Amino acid sequence: MPGIALDIIDRKLLRLLEQDARATIAQLAEAVNLSTSPCWRRVKRLEEAGLIEGYQARLNRRALGWGVLAFVTVTIGDHEHDTATAFEHAVAAHPEIVACWSVAGSSDFVMQVVAADLDTYADFAMTTIRRFPGIKAMQTTFTLKEIKAPGPWPVTPG
């Protein structure tokens, strides 16, 4: 739950910014029927409350040369703090690992990894990921088709 109360205008602003982060304050204000100053104050308040973490462009991974998208599950050998921290630092050092989550269940981590092609992925997996500290086991699942790309978070009524 957010630390601030969100009204219908706040929720609409969040949805609009998720759809188009380049929207100007004037465009946002018009869309929510406010003048620019109150709209700007609302957006600032949403930023300061941590609901808006930043603004970015969504890039096309294939156009950038990343033809392979894989999910890699990793189990580490022990759950000592130092092992997990060393693993997390290793993950952070590689831009091909575009996301990583600590998870509950049969694995300890799930990573989202991109590569130019299968050969490049195989090399990265064997020479890099497998050498991360503490890895006991890893399994790769390759995506065949993107059904629904990561998109906007649902901004539901309170």
DSSP file (Angstrom, degrees, kcal/mol; ACC not computed):
  #  RESIDUE AA STRUCTURE BP1 BP2  ACC     N-H-->O    O-->H-N    N-H-->O    O-->H-N    TCO  KAPPA ALPHA  PHI   PSI    X-CA   Y-CA   Z-CA
    1    1 A M              0   0    0      0, 0.0     2,-0.0     0, 0.0     0, 0.0   0.000 360.0 360.0 360.0 137.3    0.0    0.0    0.0
    2    2 A P        -     0   0    0      0, 0.0     4,-0.1     0, 0.0    48,-0.1  -0.307 360.0-123.4 -67.8 156.6    1.3    3.5   -0.8
    3    3 A G  S    S+     0   0    0     46,-0.4     2,-0.3     2,-0.1    47,-0.1   0.500  93.7  57.3 -78.7  -3.6    2.1    5.8    2.0
    4    4 A I  S    S-     0   0    0     45,-0.1     2,-0.4    42,-0.0    42,-0.0  -0.911  91.7-106.0-125.8 155.1   -0.3    8.4    0.6
    5    5 A A        -     0   0    0     -2,-0.3     2,-0.5     1,-0.0    -2,-0.1  -0.640  34.4-149.2 -77.8 132.3   -4.0    8.3   -0.2
    6    6 A L        -     0   0    0     -2,-0.4   152,-0.2    -4,-0.1     2,-0.1  -0.897  10.7-165.1-106.5 128.1   -4.6    8.1   -3.9
    7    7 A D     >  -     0   0    0     -2,-0.5     4,-2.3   150,-0.1     5,-0.2  -0.424  42.9 -88.1 -98.7-177.2   -7.7    9.7   -5.4
    8    8 A I  H  > S+     0   0    0      1,-0.2     4,-2.0     2,-0.2     5,-0.1   0.834 127.3  51.9 -62.6 -33.8   -9.1    9.1   -8.9
    9    9 A I  H  > S+     0   0    0      2,-0.2     4,-2.7     1,-0.2    -1,-0.2   0.925 108.6  50.2 -69.8 -43.9   -7.0   11.9  -10.3
   10   10 A D  H  > S+     0   0    0      1,-0.2     4,-2.4     2,-0.2    -2,-0.2   0.932 112.0  48.7 -57.5 -45.7   -3.8   10.5   -8.9
   11   11 A R  H  X S+     0   0    0     -4,-2.3     4,-2.3     1,-0.2    -1,-0.2   0.891 111.0  49.6 -63.7 -39.5   -4.6    7.1  -10.3
   12   12 A K  H  X S+     0   0    0     -4,-2.0     4,-2.7    -5,-0.2    -1,-0.2   0.915 109.7  51.5 -66.6 -41.5   -5.4    8.6  -13.7
   13   13 A L  H  X S+     0   0    0     -4,-2.7     4,-2.5     1,-0.2    -2,-0.2   0.916 109.6  50.2 -60.3 -42.8   -2.1   10.5  -13.7
   14   14 A L  H  X S+     0   0    0     -4,-2.4     4,-2.0     2,-0.2    -2,-0.2   0.921 112.1  47.1 -62.5 -43.7   -0.2    7.3  -12.8
   15   15 A R  H  X S+     0   0    0     -4,-2.3     4,-1.9     2,-0.2    -2,-0.2   0.924 112.5  49.9 -63.6 -43.5   -1.9    5.4  -15.7
   16   16 A L  H  X S+     0   0    0     -4,-2.7     4,-2.3     1,-0.2    -2,-0.2   0.909 111.2  48.4 -62.3 -42.5   -1.2    8.2  -18.1
   17   17 A L  H  < S+     0   0    0     -4,-2.5    -1,-0.2     1,-0.2    -2,-0.2   0.844 109.2  52.9 -69.3 -32.6    2.5    8.4  -17.2
   18   18 A E  H  < S+     0   0    0     -4,-2.0     3,-0.3    -5,-0.2    -1,-0.2   0.869 112.4  45.9 -67.9 -34.5    2.9    4.6  -17.5
   19   19 A Q  H  < S+     0   0    0     -4,-1.9     2,-0.2     1,-0.3    -2,-0.2   0.870 136.1   6.6 -73.8 -37.1    1.4    4.9  -21.0
   20   20 A D    ><  -     0   0    0     -4,-2.3     3,-1.7    -5,-0.2    -1,-0.3  -0.720  57.6-178.1-152.0  93.7    3.5    7.9  -22.0
   21   21 A A  T 3  S+     0   0    0     -3,-0.3    -4,-0.1     1,-0.3    -3,-0.1   0.630  84.8  65.5 -68.7 -12.3    6.3    9.1  -19.7
   22   22 A R  T 3  S+     0   0    0     34,-0.1    -1,-0.3    -5,-0.1    -5,-0.1   0.470  71.7 124.6 -88.1  -1.7    7.0   11.9  -22.2
   23   23 A A    <   -     0   0    0     -3,-1.7     2,-0.1    -7,-0.2    -3,-0.0  -0.327  61.5-126.0 -59.1 136.4    3.6   13.5  -21.6
   24   24 A T     >  -     0   0    0      1,-0.1     4,-2.7     4,-0.0     5,-0.2  -0.375  19.2-110.9 -79.0 162.6    4.0   17.1  -20.6
   25   25 A I  H  > S+     0   0    0      1,-0.2     4,-3.1     2,-0.2     5,-0.2   0.887 121.2  55.5 -59.5 -38.1    2.5   18.6  -17.5
   26   26 A A  H  > S+     0   0    0      2,-0.2     4,-2.2     1,-0.2    -1,-0.2   0.919 109.0  45.9 -62.4 -42.9    0.2   20.5  -19.8
   27   27 A Q  H  > S+     0   0    0      2,-0.2     4,-2.1     1,-0.2    -2,-0.2   0.920 114.9  47.2 -65.3 -43.4   -1.0   17.4  -21.5
   28   28 A L  H  X S+     0   0    0     -4,-2.7     4,-1.7     2,-0.2    -2,-0.2   0.930 110.9  52.0 -62.3 -45.2   -1.5   15.6  -18.2
   29   29 A A  H  <>S+     0   0    0     -4,-3.1     5,-2.7     1,-0.2     4,-0.5   0.908 110.2  48.5 -59.0 -43.5   -3.4   18.5  -16.8
   30   30 A E  H ><5S+     0   0    0     -4,-2.2     3,-0.9     1,-0.2    -1,-0.2   0.908 109.3  53.2 -63.1 -41.4   -5.7   18.6  -19.7
   31   31 A A  H 3<5S+     0   0    0     -4,-2.1    -1,-0.2     1,-0.2    -2,-0.2   0.794 117.6  36.3 -66.4 -28.6   -6.3   14.9  -19.5
   32   32 A V  T 3<5S-     0   0    0     -4,-1.7    -1,-0.2    -3,-0.2    -2,-0.2   0.291 112.5-114.7-108.3   9.4   -7.3   15.1  -15.8
   33   33 A N  T < 5S+     0   0    0     -3,-0.9     2,-0.3    -4,-0.5    -3,-0.2   0.902  73.5 122.6  59.6  46.7   -9.1   18.5  -16.0
   34   34 A L      < -     0   0    0     -5,-2.7    -1,-0.2    -6,-0.1     2,-0.1  -0.870  65.6-107.4-124.7 163.3   -6.7   20.4  -13.8
   35   35 A S     >  -     0   0    0     -2,-0.3     4,-1.7    -3,-0.1     5,-0.2  -0.474  42.8-101.9 -80.9 168.0   -4.6   23.5  -14.5
   36   36 A T  H  > S+     0   0    0      1,-0.2     4,-2.9     2,-0.2     5,-0.2   0.866 114.3  55.7 -64.8 -39.1   -0.9   23.0  -14.9
   37   37 A S  H  > S+     0   0    0      1,-0.2     4,-2.3     2,-0.2    -1,-0.2   0.952 110.9  41.9 -63.5 -50.7    0.3   24.1  -11.4
   38   38 A P  H  > S+     0   0    0      0, 0.0     4,-2.1     0, 0.0    -1,-0.2   0.880 115.8  51.8 -63.4 -34.3   -2.0   21.7   -9.4
   39   39 A C  H  X S+     0   0    0     -4,-1.7     4,-2.4     2,-0.2    -2,-0.2   0.936 109.4  48.9 -65.3 -45.6   -1.2   18.9  -11.8
   40   40 A W  H  X S+     0   0    0     -4,-2.9     4,-2.6     1,-0.2    -1,-0.2   0.909 110.5  51.7 -59.4 -42.7    2.6   19.5  -11.4
   41   41 A R  H  X S+     0   0    0     -4,-2.3     4,-2.4     1,-0.2    -1,-0.2   0.893 109.7  49.9 -62.6 -39.9    2.2   19.5   -7.6
   42   42 A R  H  X S+     0   0    0     -4,-2.1     4,-2.3     2,-0.2    -2,-0.2   0.927 111.2  47.7 -64.7 -44.7    0.4   16.2   -7.8
   43   43 A V  H  X S+     0   0    0     -4,-2.4     4,-2.2     1,-0.2    -2,-0.2   0.922 112.2  50.2 -63.0 -43.0    3.0   14.6  -10.0
   44   44 A K  H  X S+     0   0    0     -4,-2.6     4,-3.0     1,-0.2    -1,-0.2   0.908 110.0  50.6 -59.7 -42.9    5.7   15.9   -7.6
   45   45 A R  H  X S+     0   0    0     -4,-2.4     4,-1.8     1,-0.2    -1,-0.2   0.891 109.8  50.0 -63.5 -40.2    3.9   14.5   -4.6
   46   46 A L  H  <>S+     0   0    0     -4,-2.3     5,-1.7     2,-0.2     6,-1.3   0.870 112.8  47.5 -66.1 -37.4    3.6   11.1   -6.4
   47   47 A E  H ><5S+     0   0    0     -4,-2.2     3,-1.6     4,-0.2    -2,-0.2   0.950 112.4  48.1 -66.1 -49.6    7.4   11.2   -7.1
   48   48 A E  H 3<5S+     0   0    0     -4,-3.0    -2,-0.2     1,-0.3    -1,-0.2   0.804 107.9  55.5 -63.9 -29.9    8.3   12.1   -3.5
   49   49 A A  T 3<5S-     0   0    0     -4,-1.8   -46,-0.4    -5,-0.2    -1,-0.3   0.544 116.8-115.4 -79.9  -6.6    6.0    9.4   -2.1
   50   50 A G  T < 5S+     0   0    0     -3,-1.6    -3,-0.2    -4,-0.3    -2,-0.1   0.532  85.6 117.0  86.8   6.2    7.9    6.9   -4.2
   51   51 A L  S   <S+     0   0    0     -5,-1.7     2,-0.6     1,-0.2    -4,-0.2   0.835  78.6  47.7 -74.0 -31.3    5.1    5.8   -6.5
   52   52 A I        +     0   0    0     -6,-1.3    -2,-0.3    -9,-0.1    -1,-0.2  -0.948  66.8 176.6-109.0 113.6    7.0    7.2   -9.5
   53   53 A E        -     0   0    0     -2,-0.6     2,-0.3     1,-0.3    -1,-0.1   0.653  59.4 -50.6 -91.8 -17.3   10.5    5.9   -9.3
   54   54 A G        -     0   0    0      2,-0.0     2,-0.4     0, 0.0    -1,-0.3  -0.960  52.3 -95.9 165.3-179.4   11.7    7.4  -12.6
   55   55 A Y        +     0   0    0     -2,-0.3     2,-0.3    -3,-0.1   -37,-0.0  -0.983  41.3 160.3-129.3 137.3   11.0    7.8  -16.3
   56   56 A Q        -     0   0    0     -2,-0.4     2,-0.3     2,-0.0   -35,-0.2  -0.988  37.1-110.3-153.4 161.4   12.4    5.7  -19.1
   57   57 A A        -     0   0    0     -2,-0.3     2,-0.7   -36,-0.1    -2,-0.0  -0.705  30.6-126.4 -89.5 145.7   12.0    4.7  -22.7
   58   58 A R        -     0   0    0     -2,-0.3     2,-0.2     2,-0.0    -1,-0.0  -0.852  31.7-156.8 -92.4 116.5   10.9    1.1  -23.5
   59   59 A L        -     0   0    0     -2,-0.7     2,-0.8     1,-0.0     3,-0.1  -0.601  19.1-115.4 -96.9 155.1   13.5   -0.3  -26.0
   60   60 A N     >  -     0   0    0     -2,-0.2     4,-1.3     1,-0.2     6,-0.2  -0.799  21.5-160.1 -89.7 110.4   13.0   -3.1  -28.5
   61   61 A R  T  4>S+     0   0    0     -2,-0.8     5,-2.7     1,-0.2     4,-0.3   0.876  89.6  51.7 -62.3 -38.4   15.5   -5.9  -27.4
   62   62 A R  T >45S+     0   0    0      1,-0.2     3,-1.6     3,-0.2    -1,-0.2   0.914 107.4  51.9 -64.9 -42.0   15.4   -7.6  -30.8
   63   63 A A  T 345S+     0   0    0      1,-0.3    -1,-0.2     2,-0.1    -2,-0.2   0.786 107.5  54.6 -64.0 -26.1   16.2   -4.3  -32.6
   64   64 A L  T 3<5S-     0   0    0     -4,-1.3    -1,-0.3    -3,-0.2    -2,-0.2   0.479 127.2-101.1 -84.6  -3.1   19.2   -3.9  -30.2
   65   65 A G  T < 5S+     0   0    0     -3,-1.6     2,-1.1    -4,-0.3    -3,-0.2   0.569  82.4 129.6  97.4  10.1   20.5   -7.4  -31.2
   66   66 A W      < +     0   0    0     -5,-2.7    50,-0.3     1,-0.2    -1,-0.2  -0.734  20.4 162.2 -98.6  85.9   19.2   -9.4  -28.2
   67   67 A G        +     0   0    0     -2,-1.1     2,-0.5    49,-0.7    49,-0.2   0.694  56.4  64.4 -78.7 -20.4   17.5  -12.3  -30.0
   68   68 A V  E     -A  115   0A   0     47,-2.8    47,-1.9    -3,-0.2     2,-0.5  -0.899  56.4-176.9-111.5 132.3   17.4  -14.7  -27.0
   69   69 A L  E     +A  114   0A   0     -2,-0.5    74,-2.6    74,-0.3     2,-0.3  -0.994  15.3 175.5-124.8 123.5   15.5  -14.1  -23.8
   70   70 A A  E     -AB 113 142A   0     43,-3.0    43,-3.0    -2,-0.5     2,-0.5  -0.929  28.0-142.9-129.9 150.8   15.9  -16.7  -21.1
   71   71 A F  E     -AB 112 141A   0     70,-3.0    70,-2.8    -2,-0.3     2,-0.5  -0.970  22.2-164.5-109.7 125.9   14.8  -17.2  -17.6
   72   72 A V  E     -AB 111 140A   0     39,-2.8    39,-3.0    -2,-0.5     2,-0.4  -0.947   5.0-157.5-117.1 120.7   17.5  -18.8  -15.4
   73   73 A T  E     -AB 110 139A   0     66,-2.9    66,-2.3    -2,-0.5     2,-0.4  -0.813  14.0-166.3 -96.2 139.1   16.6  -20.4  -12.1
   74   74 A V  E     -AB 109 138A   0     35,-2.6    34,-2.5    -2,-0.4    35,-2.1  -0.977  13.7-164.0-129.7 136.1   19.5  -20.7   -9.7
   75   75 A T  E     - B   0 137A   0     62,-3.0    61,-3.2    -2,-0.4    62,-1.9  -0.979  17.5-146.6-114.2 130.5   19.9  -22.7   -6.4
   76   76 A I  E     - B   0 135A   0     -2,-0.5    59,-0.2    59,-0.3    58,-0.1  -0.683  15.8-125.7 -97.7 155.4   22.8  -21.7   -4.2
   77   77 A G  S    S+     0   0    0     57,-3.4     2,-0.3    -2,-0.3    58,-0.1   0.833  88.7  11.4 -71.1 -35.0   24.6  -24.3   -2.1
   78   78 A D        -     0   0    0     56,-0.3    -1,-0.1     2,-0.1    58,-0.0  -0.939  63.8-133.8-139.5 164.7   24.2  -22.5    1.3
   79   79 A H        +     0   0    0     -2,-0.3     2,-0.1     4,-0.1    -2,-0.0  -0.047  51.4 141.7-112.6  31.5   22.2  -19.6    2.5
   80   80 A E     >  -     0   0    0      1,-0.1     4,-2.1     4,-0.0     5,-0.2  -0.423  61.4-118.7 -67.8 148.9   24.9  -17.7    4.4
   81   81 A H  H  > S+     0   0    0      1,-0.2     4,-2.6     2,-0.2     5,-0.2   0.898 112.9  53.2 -56.2 -44.4   24.7  -14.0    4.1
   82   82 A D  H  > S+     0   0    0      1,-0.2     4,-2.4     2,-0.2    -1,-0.2   0.870 108.0  50.7 -63.5 -37.0   28.1  -13.7    2.5
   83   83 A T  H  > S+     0   0    0     -3,-0.2     4,-2.3     2,-0.2    -1,-0.2   0.946 112.9  44.7 -65.2 -48.6   27.2  -16.3   -0.2
   84   84 A A  H  X S+     0   0    0     -4,-2.1     4,-2.6     1,-0.2    -2,-0.2   0.905 114.2  49.9 -63.1 -41.8   23.9  -14.5   -1.2
   85   85 A T  H  X S+     0   0    0     -4,-2.6     4,-2.3    -5,-0.2    -1,-0.2   0.912 110.6  49.2 -64.6 -42.9   25.6  -11.1   -1.1
   86   86 A A  H  X S+     0   0    0     -4,-2.4     4,-2.0     2,-0.2    -1,-0.2   0.897 111.9  49.7 -63.3 -40.0   28.5  -12.3   -3.4
   87   87 A F  H  X S+     0   0    0     -4,-2.3     4,-2.4     2,-0.2    -2,-0.2   0.939 110.1  50.3 -62.4 -47.2   25.9  -13.8   -5.8
   88   88 A E  H  X S+     0   0    0     -4,-2.6     4,-2.2     1,-0.2    -2,-0.2   0.883 110.1  50.1 -60.6 -39.8   24.0  -10.6   -5.9
   89   89 A H  H  X S+     0   0    0     -4,-2.3     4,-1.1     2,-0.2    -1,-0.2   0.889 109.5  51.3 -65.8 -39.0   27.1   -8.6   -6.6
   90   90 A A  H  < S+     0   0    0     -4,-2.0     3,-0.5     1,-0.2     4,-0.3   0.916 110.3  49.4 -63.9 -42.4   28.0  -10.9   -9.4
   91   91 A V  H >< S+     0   0    0     -4,-2.4     3,-1.7     1,-0.2     6,-0.3   0.931 107.6  54.0 -60.6 -46.8   24.6  -10.5  -11.0
   92   92 A A  H 3< S+     0   0    0     -4,-2.2    -1,-0.2     1,-0.3    -2,-0.2   0.739  99.4  63.8 -62.3 -23.7   24.7   -6.8  -10.8
   93   93 A A  T 3< S+     0   0    0     -4,-1.1    -1,-0.3    -3,-0.5    -2,-0.2   0.521  92.3  71.2 -80.0  -5.1   28.0   -6.7  -12.7
   94   94 A H    X   -     0   0    0     -3,-1.7     3,-1.6    -4,-0.3    -1,-0.1  -0.920  58.8-164.7-121.7 110.7   26.5   -8.2  -15.9
   95   95 A P  T 3  S+     0   0    0      0, 0.0    -1,-0.1     0, 0.0    19,-0.1   0.714  87.2  72.0 -65.3 -19.4   24.2   -6.1  -18.1
   96   96 A E  T 3  S+     0   0    0      1,-0.1    18,-2.4    17,-0.1     2,-1.1   0.758  84.3  74.3 -66.3 -22.4   23.0   -9.2  -19.9
   97   97 A I  E <   +C  113   0A   0     -3,-1.6    16,-0.2    -6,-0.3    -1,-0.1  -0.796  66.0 176.9 -89.8  99.9   21.2  -10.1  -16.7
   98   98 A V  E     +     0   0A   0     14,-1.7     2,-0.3    -2,-1.1    -1,-0.2   0.675  62.0   8.3 -85.5 -17.1   18.4   -7.6  -17.1
   99   99 A A  E     -C  112   0A   0     13,-1.3    13,-2.8    -3,-0.1     2,-0.3  -0.982  59.2-174.3-157.8 153.1   16.5   -8.6  -13.9
  100  100 A C  E     -C  111   0A   0     -2,-0.3     2,-0.4    11,-0.2    11,-0.2  -0.970   4.0-170.3-153.2 136.5   16.9  -10.9  -10.9
  101  101 A W  E     -C  110   0A   0      9,-2.7     9,-2.3    -2,-0.3     2,-0.5  -0.979  23.3-133.0-128.3 140.1   14.6  -11.9   -8.1
  102  102 A S  E     -C  109   0A   0     -2,-0.4     2,-0.3     7,-0.2     7,-0.3  -0.815  42.4-172.5 -83.3 129.3   15.1  -13.7   -4.9
  103  103 A V        -     0   0    0      5,-2.3     2,-0.3    -2,-0.5    -2,-0.0  -0.836  26.2-125.4-128.8 161.0   12.3  -16.3   -4.8
  104  104 A A  S    S+     0   0    0     -2,-0.3     2,-0.4     2,-0.0     3,-0.1  -0.765  71.3  50.3 -97.7 150.7   10.7  -18.8   -2.6
  105  105 A G  S    S-     0   0    0     -2,-0.3    -2,-0.0     1,-0.1     0, 0.0  -0.930 112.0 -20.3 125.9-149.4   10.2  -22.4   -3.8
  106  106 A S  S    S+     0   0    0     -2,-0.4     2,-0.3   -31,-0.0    -1,-0.1   0.656 125.4  47.7 -76.7 -14.9   12.6  -24.9   -5.4
  107  107 A S        -     0   0    0     -3,-0.1   -32,-0.2     1,-0.1     3,-0.1  -0.784  67.0-145.5-119.4 166.1   15.1  -22.2   -6.5
  108  108 A D  S    S+     0   0    0    -34,-2.5    -5,-2.3     1,-0.3     2,-0.3   0.759  81.3  19.6 -98.9 -31.8   16.7  -19.3   -4.7
  109  109 A F  E     -AC  74 102A   0    -35,-2.1   -35,-2.6    -7,-0.3     2,-0.4  -0.976  55.1-156.9-139.4 150.7   16.9  -16.8   -7.6
  110  110 A V  E     -AC  73 101A   0     -9,-2.3    -9,-2.7    -2,-0.3     2,-0.4  -0.998  18.6-169.1-125.5 127.2   15.3  -16.3  -11.0
  111  111 A M  E     -AC  72 100A   0    -39,-3.0   -39,-2.8    -2,-0.4     2,-0.6  -0.893  17.7-144.2-115.6 145.8   17.2  -14.2  -13.5
  112  112 A Q  E     -AC  71  99A   0    -13,-2.8   -14,-1.7    -2,-0.4   -13,-1.3  -0.956  29.6-176.0-106.3 121.7   16.1  -12.8  -16.8
  113  113 A V  E     -AC  70  97A   0    -43,-3.0   -43,-3.0    -2,-0.6     2,-0.3  -0.939  13.8-159.7-126.2 139.1   19.0  -12.9  -19.3
  114  114 A V  E     +A   69   0A   0    -18,-2.4     2,-0.3    -2,-0.4   -45,-0.2  -0.880  13.3 171.5-114.9 152.0   19.4  -11.7  -22.9
  115  115 A A  E     -A   68   0A   0    -47,-1.9   -47,-2.8    -2,-0.3   -48,-0.1  -0.974  42.1-116.8-150.8 159.8   21.9  -12.8  -25.5
  116  116 A A  S    S-     0   0    0     -2,-0.3   -49,-0.7   -50,-0.3     2,-0.3   0.907  92.0 -21.5 -65.8 -41.6   22.4  -12.2  -29.2
  117  117 A D  S  > S-     0   0    0    -50,-0.1     4,-2.3   -51,-0.1     5,-0.2  -0.907  77.1 -83.1-157.1 179.0   21.9  -15.9  -30.0
  118  118 A L  H  > S+     0   0    0     -2,-0.3     4,-2.9     1,-0.2     5,-0.2   0.884 124.1  52.6 -63.9 -39.4   21.9  -19.4  -28.5
  119  119 A D  H  > S+     0   0    0      2,-0.2     4,-2.2     1,-0.2    -1,-0.2   0.914 110.5  48.1 -62.9 -41.6   25.7  -19.8  -28.9
  120  120 A T  H  > S+     0   0    0      2,-0.2     4,-2.4     1,-0.2    -2,-0.2   0.905 112.6  49.0 -64.8 -41.6   26.3  -16.5  -27.1
  121  121 A Y  H  X S+     0   0    0     -4,-2.3     4,-3.2     2,-0.2     5,-0.2   0.945 109.4  52.0 -62.0 -46.8   23.9  -17.5  -24.4
  122  122 A A  H  X S+     0   0    0     -4,-2.9     4,-2.4     1,-0.2     5,-0.2   0.909 111.6  46.9 -57.4 -43.3   25.6  -20.9  -24.0
  123  123 A D  H  X S+     0   0    0     -4,-2.2     4,-2.8     2,-0.2     5,-0.4   0.928 113.7  47.5 -64.4 -45.0   29.0  -19.3  -23.7
  124  124 A F  H  X>S+     0   0    0     -4,-2.4     5,-1.9     1,-0.2     4,-1.8   0.910 113.6  48.5 -63.0 -42.8   27.7  -16.7  -21.1
  125  125 A A  H  <>S+     0   0    0     -4,-3.2     5,-2.5     3,-0.2    -2,-0.2   0.928 118.4  38.7 -63.3 -45.7   26.0  -19.4  -19.1
  126  126 A M  H  <5S+     0   0    0     -4,-2.4    -2,-0.2    -5,-0.2    -1,-0.2   0.872 125.8  33.4 -77.8 -37.5   29.0  -21.7  -19.0
  127  127 A T  H  <5S+     0   0    0     -4,-2.8    -3,-0.2    -5,-0.2    -2,-0.2   0.663 134.1  18.2 -95.4 -15.6   31.8  -19.2  -18.6
  128  128 A T  T ><5S+     0   0    0     -4,-1.8     3,-1.2    -5,-0.4     4,-0.3   0.739 123.5  39.6-118.0 -66.5   30.0  -16.6  -16.5
  129  129 A I  G > <S+     0   0    0     -5,-1.9     3,-2.3     1,-0.3    -3,-0.2   0.924 113.1  54.9 -59.6 -46.9   26.9  -17.6  -14.7
  130  130 A R  G 3 <S+     0   0    0     -5,-2.5    -1,-0.3     1,-0.3    -4,-0.1   0.704 105.9  55.3 -60.9 -17.7   28.1  -21.1  -13.7
  131  131 A R  G <  S+     0   0    0     -3,-1.2    -1,-0.3    -6,-0.2    -2,-0.2   0.409  78.6 120.3 -95.6   1.1   31.1  -19.4  -12.0
  132  132 A F  S X  S-     0   0    0     -3,-2.3     3,-1.3    -4,-0.3   -45,-0.1  -0.355  79.1 -86.9 -62.1 147.4   29.0  -17.1   -9.8
  133  133 A P  T 3  S+     0   0    0      0, 0.0    -1,-0.1     0, 0.0   -43,-0.1  -0.287 104.0   4.9 -59.3 134.2   29.7  -17.7   -6.1
  134  134 A G  T 3  S+     0   0    0      1,-0.2   -57,-3.4    -3,-0.1   -56,-0.3   0.428  79.3 157.1  81.4   0.5   27.7  -20.4   -4.4
  135  135 A I  E <   +B   76   0A   0     -3,-1.3   -59,-0.3   -59,-0.2    -1,-0.2  -0.434  11.8 167.9 -68.5 126.4   25.8  -21.9   -7.3
  136  136 A K  E     -     0   0A   0    -61,-3.2     2,-0.3     1,-0.4   -60,-0.2   0.767  68.3  -4.4 -99.7 -41.1   24.7  -25.4   -6.7
  137  137 A A  E     -B   75   0A   0    -62,-1.9   -62,-3.0     2,-0.0    -1,-0.4  -0.993  57.8-171.7-152.9 152.0   22.3  -25.8   -9.7
  138  138 A M  E     -B   74   0A   0     -2,-0.3     2,-0.4   -64,-0.2   -64,-0.2  -0.994   2.5-167.7-144.9 150.8   20.9  -23.7  -12.5
  139  139 A Q  E     -B   73   0A   0    -66,-2.3   -66,-2.9    -2,-0.3     2,-0.4  -1.000  10.6-148.6-139.7 137.7   18.2  -24.3  -15.1
  140  140 A T  E     -B   72   0A   0     -2,-0.4     2,-0.5   -68,-0.2   -68,-0.2  -0.891   8.1-170.6-110.6 135.8   17.4  -22.3  -18.2
  141  141 A T  E     -B   71   0A   0    -70,-2.8   -70,-3.0    -2,-0.4     2,-0.3  -0.992  16.0-149.5-120.7 121.5   14.0  -21.8  -19.8
  142  142 A F  E     -B   70   0A   0     -2,-0.5     2,-0.3   -72,-0.2   -72,-0.2  -0.706  14.3-124.6 -91.8 140.4   14.1  -20.1  -23.2
  143  143 A T        -     0   0    0    -74,-2.6   -74,-0.3    -2,-0.3     3,-0.1  -0.640  23.2-177.2 -80.1 139.3   11.2  -17.9  -24.4
  144  144 A L  S    S+     0   0    0      1,-0.4     2,-0.3    -2,-0.3    -1,-0.2   0.754  71.2   6.1-101.3 -37.6    9.7  -18.9  -27.7
  145  145 A K        -     0   0    0      0, 0.0     2,-0.9     0, 0.0    -1,-0.4  -0.989  68.2-127.0-151.1 136.2    7.1  -16.2  -28.1
  146  146 A E        +     0   0    0     -2,-0.3     3,-0.2     1,-0.2    -3,-0.0  -0.767  29.2 173.5 -87.6 108.1    6.3  -13.1  -26.1
  147  147 A I  S    S+     0   0    0     -2,-0.9     2,-0.4     1,-0.3    -1,-0.2   0.909  75.1   3.8 -81.1 -45.8    2.6  -13.3  -25.3
  148  148 A K  S    S-     0   0    0      3,-0.0    -1,-0.3     0, 0.0     3,-0.1  -0.909  76.8-145.1-145.0 112.7    2.5  -10.3  -23.0
  149  149 A A        -     0   0    0     -2,-0.4     2,-0.1    -3,-0.2    -3,-0.0  -0.318  43.3 -78.3 -72.2 156.9    5.5   -8.1  -22.4
  150  150 A P  S    S+     0   0    0      0, 0.0    -1,-0.2     0, 0.0     3,-0.1  -0.381  71.3 165.3 -54.1 128.1    6.1   -6.5  -19.1
  151  151 A G        -     0   0    0      1,-0.2    -3,-0.0    -3,-0.1  -133,-0.0  -0.464  36.4 -33.1-131.8-159.7    3.8   -3.6  -19.1
  152  152 A P        -     0   0    0      0, 0.0    -1,-0.2     0, 0.0  -137,-0.1  -0.288  61.1-113.0 -63.4 146.3    2.2   -1.0  -16.9
  153  153 A W        -     0   0    0      1,-0.1     2,-0.2    -3,-0.1  -135,-0.1  -0.578  42.0-100.3 -72.0 142.1    1.4   -2.0  -13.3
  154  154 A P        -     0   0    0      0, 0.0     2,-0.8     0, 0.0    -1,-0.1  -0.474  30.2-157.4 -64.5 131.1   -2.3   -2.1  -12.7
  155  155 A V        -     0   0    0     -2,-0.2  -140,-0.1  -144,-0.1     3,-0.1  -0.852  23.9-176.9-110.5  93.4   -3.4    1.1  -11.0
  156  156 A T        -     0   0    0     -2,-0.8  -145,-0.0     1,-0.1     0, 0.0  -0.486  32.8 -87.1 -94.2 160.1   -6.6   -0.1   -9.4
  157  157 A P              0   0    0      0, 0.0    -1,-0.1     0, 0.0  -150,-0.1  -0.298 360.0 360.0 -61.6 150.0   -9.2    1.9   -7.4
  158  158 A G              0   0    0   -152,-0.2    -2,-0.0    -3,-0.1  -151,-0.0   0.444 360.0 360.0 -72.4 360.0   -8.5    2.2   -3.7
